[in-house]
Amino acid sequence: MSESIFVPPSTTRYLKLYACFIRYCFVRELGFRFNFIARSVTGVGWLLLLVFYFDLIFGKTNSIGDWNREEYYFLMGTWFVLYGLVETLFLANCTRFSELVRTGQLDFLLTKPIDAQFLASLERIDWAELPSVLFGLGLTVYATYAGDLPITPSRAVGFLLLIGCGVAILYSFMISLASISVWIVRTQSLHELWFYIVQFGRYPSEIYGEGGLGIGIRFVMLYLIPVMLAINVPARFAVKVIDPWMVAYMVFIACLLLFASRRFFYFSLDRYRSASS
Amino acid sequence: MSISLASQSPSITRKYATTFSVAISDRLTYRTDFLFATLMRFLPLVSIAFLWTAIFEGSGATRIAGFTQGEMVAYNLMVFISRAFSSMPGLAIGIASDIRDGQIKKYLTQPVDMISFLFVTRLAHKLVYYLLALAPFGLVIFLCRDFFPPSPTPAIWFWFIVSLAFSFVIGFMFEATIGLIAFWTLEVTSLSYLTMSVVYVLSGHMFPLDLLPPAVAEFLRWLPFQYLAYFPAKLFLLGNQMSVEMLTFEIARMIGWTLALVTLVRVLFARGLRRYSAFGG
């Protein structure tokens, strides 16, 4: 064993490495410029379509739940930023992880002198999704001005911090899903199911109403699989009355899930048996 | 070359019947988590039902764009059914890549017509799909039964089924057109992604066209896309509000577009082949 494997992990070393990932992925994308532009444009195009759809809807009604047009745009913007960040930073890595397990190439990742979760979750940055994040941010800014929303600097900072918590929540679920591939080799449908579950959270939690099914969905999506929490709480924090308990709960759950998913990731690595050659 | 081979081959019906049955057994191999995957795609419908409830509550109206609250939810379910007939996943990209990497040779050197071959294959795949999807679709429709208006008249049922058959043909021909463009340009993949989102809106898959300003909606009804999702769904739900003249006109327009697209595909294929033989290696 060479000495380099036992270099103590230092933050600067990890930051430097991450800067390399960022640069490398950007250069990779530039190799297929047309594809990169086409993907960015289609990504933003879909979001524009969604905004257009809700613009039509708000031509027929003044509110959805207790959200008026601009507040709703703010919620949509929050959703675009949050999901865009997850797609830029983690999605490609998590789907790739299942592939690494299936082919046995995970061996090469594990033998590198670096934290395995760091490498598995961050090596790829999907630059083509970044325009969607910027579009979402732009939408929140537009909604703020158009609707004269009561956003103060401190609310804006809190909003961004809560977005961070939201990303952490979604990431924790995704890396756990990826870890499952150690046991179930084909996790394609699981990833797809996750995509559909996240869709529940992008609407205001109020629309689910007071019926039995609605209360059930809201309970599951706020507390058990808290994707609704991840999207609704930051937007509410920015534009509605602040509910300190919900905010505290979200920060707590984000930390808990990060911790639990890290444990689960290493638990699954212990069970990894590589692919026979 | 292909002409002389064709004259020695067995009857055309038998040829495509074999293609059909091979495609069916091919499809039945991958049925394992089919039920799970199909049911999963209906999950967004739950949110859509709640969303439209909230929209109707917010507006206080009983009808939006001509739909009641229940009909709006039922519309979102019905477009799943029309798209089950009209969507052709992978067809355009498949044709394009066959052209690009020269795989198209396998059709040219055999006594089959490529477009007919692909059409029959798709037909078989779709039939197996409906057979398997009957259970999950039936379950979802049963769960959503309260959203539906009373069952349409037998005549509407008849034209509904006819329109689904046509939506299959129109969907196939449209996707084939996109794929055949590969004879002229290599960038079909991004083009097909682009058309995917365009079709999603223009076909009424995303929302009923009536939600748009009347002039825009009327314009879109002149395009073939409405027959991919909007027309069958609307016919089923609100067909009894449609006059006989209107229905006849719509059916005629649908048949017209079908013939036009079949001709377009034929012409593109013939011209493309001439071009291909000139440049292909």
Interface residues (C-beta under 8 A of the other chain):
Chain A: F34 N35 A38 T42 G45 W46 L49 Y53 L56 I57 K60 T61 N62 S63 I64 G65 S189 E192 L193 Y196 I197 Q199 F200 Y203 P204 E206 I207 Y208 G209 L213 G214 I217
Chain B: D33 F36 A37 M40 R41 L43 P44 V46 S47 F50 L51 T53 A54 I55 F56 G58 S59 A61 I64 A65 E187 S190 Y193 L194 S197 Y200 V201 M206 F207 L211 L212
